[in-house]
Amino acid sequence: MRIVFVLLLILHGLVHLFGFLKAFGLSGFNAIQQPISRPMGLLWLLAFVLFGLTALRYLKPSELWWIFGFLAVVLSQFLIISFWADAKFGTLFNVVVLAVALAGYGSFAFREKVHRETREMLSQAHSLQKAPVSKEMVSEMPPVVQKWLLNSGAIGKEPAGTVYLQQDLQMQMKPGQNDWIHARAEQYFTAQPPSFNWSVRLKMNPILALAGRDKFENGKGEMSIKLFSLFSMVDAKNNAKTNEATLQRYLAEIVWFPSNALQNYITWEPIDGTSAKATMRYKGTQGSGVFHFDENGNFVKFTAMRYKDAQDTRPTEWTVTAIKTERHQGIKIPVELKADWKLGGTTWTWLKVKIRKVEYSLPQNTKN
């Protein structure tokens, strides 16, 4: 689709070049029967240049290519209206270019919004203790949680105040879907105060593109999905179900920075030798889930009763299962996971995650 769009830009630009050549008597361009003055001919040349720059910037790619696209369409449409009888069909090309440029603008605006939110979130992060986590600090936690923290490598290292992840995803949008949608996501966490910002871009097909962003901050959650990064399809916020669901997501994902298990907004209750219940309370929002481990203290899965969306009347069983673990910066974490919803008597695996990159203790001016 990218090549087709570039070819359209080149073809449409060449038509404008012929308008310039006709104005200066360099071509017998017959598509436009009306005479073209030399000043107007220079505008036809400028439109050709703008379409060419749009094509080059789009291929590079540049985040601001859409600016050239908008300028090219505005000038081109002015010329088409001026020579409407002969050039009106060029409007169809301009509509296509305008639609793609709008999608480009939407993607840029969406990324900038996430960048601003991330910078603000990181600027609010408090520095944690510099002293390494010790066995004494975890001595009152359930034995299985202590074993997990020791096995993960968190004990003996400074706690992580901020975390950055790059993730490769496979997603299904509805139960029964056969094909997996591939996507790439970025996520930032802070420990104090507890917050995360997760953004994803995915292509449903060669034409349909979606952008999503989940956020937890100040005890509140937001879930957003936009078509072409412009048109809201999901915009869940300012309700207790979304707040609880995003808090539970934050709680489950401390497996990527185990030292966060020590934060005072999380309390632990032993269940048996391989599981413990964690409850997180922050600024009026509360949620819980059960962490399951093997006999060596490796994280196995997290289960919780969680709202799938804000329209649910009751929570659904949600499970995050580790498939593969590795050490990153000395911390053993799950790097491949899957997430399931229990729907009736069936299990719907809707998400598979592979961690590509992990960074701890980010500078506050980090920009994703």
Secondary structure, 3 states (H helix, E strand, C coil): CHHHHHHHHHHHHHHHHHHHHHHCCCCCCCCCCCCCCHHHHHHHHHHHHHHHHHHHHHHCCCCCHHHHHHHHHHHHHHHHHHCHHHHCCHHHHHHHHHHHHHHHHHHHHHHHHHHHHHHHHHHCCCCCCCCCECCHHHCCCCHHHHHHHHHHCCECCCCCCEEEEEEEEEECCCCCCCCCEEEEEEEEEECCCCEEEEEEEEECCCCCEEEEEEEEECCEEEEEEEECCCEEEEEEECCHHHHHHHHHHHHHHHHHCHHHHHCCCEEEEEEECCEEEEEEEECCEEEEEEEEECCCCCEEEEEEEECCCCCCCCCEEEEEEEEEEEEECCEEEEEEEEEEEEECCEEEEEEEEEEEEEEECCCCCCCC
